[in-house]
Amino acid sequence: MQLGINLGYWGAGMDADNLAVAQEADRLGYAVCWAAEAYGSDAATVLSWVAAQTERIDVGSAIFQIPARQPAMTAMTAATLDSLSGGRFRLGLGVSGPQVSEGWYGVRFDKPLARTREYVEIVRKAMTRERLTYEGQHWTLPLPDGPGKPIKLTVHPQREHIPLYIAAIGPKNLEQTGEIADGALVIFPSADHLEETTVKHLRAGREKAGKTLDGFDVCPTLPLAVGDDKDVATLADTFRPYTALYVGGMGSPKQNFYNQLAQRMGYEKEAAEIQTKYLSGDKQGAAAAVPHDLIDQTTLLGSVDRIADRMKAYAAAGVTTLSLAPAGFTLDERLASLRAGSEALERAGLA
């Protein structure tokens, strides 16, 4: 199992620190550095900045939002980043959510699975440098009865095949991801529930494509906080607002994929309470309602030895790249967490 680092969103006042974290991860031998986007910093600019100031670590989009870009533009960006980084780019895609898609981009959040499938097909075709033609439900290239003509990508990517990941949570999305992608970006993963909530659906998709999970990258992101095992409850409390935001506030009452995931993990009543309080404006109450076990199952907390044991459980559950989000109020604390993650992987015998 390899380790990755997830920088999250840029522009939150820690930009210089984030670069230092990426550089330390590069020095420690982490496999990939991911950057996210929502409605603030874009991931492509961040990744080019990081790639220019690192040497070996891959850089990946987690995610490029599908409603934000036409698929051919994504192919152009992927090819450019792969060329500039010397073949170190990984393309992560996702549909975002209805609030961002419709509120920020003005794109209807309908038929996300069909849109994702077509999007991936166009991106892959464009990056082969064939002349681009496509006829689908959501895209037709070139547009009919107009001056457009089939053209091809002029940039040469460093590699013929750039690894393509999809951010997936729900069973149908996970199955399609297994079918059409090279890897899955997963959030709120519990090693105890990973087979039931995630891996079996990915496996079904791979089987549909006539493939196995061999070579497919299962890549969850987990927050990491290092400390004494006696203080695990205190460490967990630092992630209450984070968990409450996703379980309670990411989406409408009917469309919150993270809330549905918590329910599939056995927290039906608690997930409903968190959402009700969060959407009513009681964010503190929502955070207080998050069960300790839910946080502990979906983060890496405690001593290096405890974290190493958890890493073994994730590897046994099918994780191939474990992406860490190191906690800390200062840069030194985040770097220390990063080093502890690397040490834990070695103690687990997974390096």
Secondary structure, 3 states (H helix, E strand, C coil): CEEEEECCCCCCCCHHHHHHHHHHHHHHCCCEEEECCCCCCCHHHHHHHHHHCCCCCEEEECCEEHHHCCHHHHHHHHHHHHHHCCCCEEEEEECCCHHHHHHCCCCCCCCHHHHHHHHHHHHHHHHCCCCCCEECCCCEECCCCCCCCCCCCCCCCCCCCCCEEEECCCHHHHHHHHHHCCEEEEECCCCCCHHHHHHHHHHHHHHHCCCCCCCCEEEEEEEEEECCHHHHHHHHHCCHHHHHHHHHHCCCCCCCHHHHHHHHCCCHHHHHHHHHHHHCCCHHHHHHHCCHHHHHHCCEEECHHHHHHHHHHHHHHCCCEEEEEECCCCHHHHHHHHHHHHHHHHHCCCC
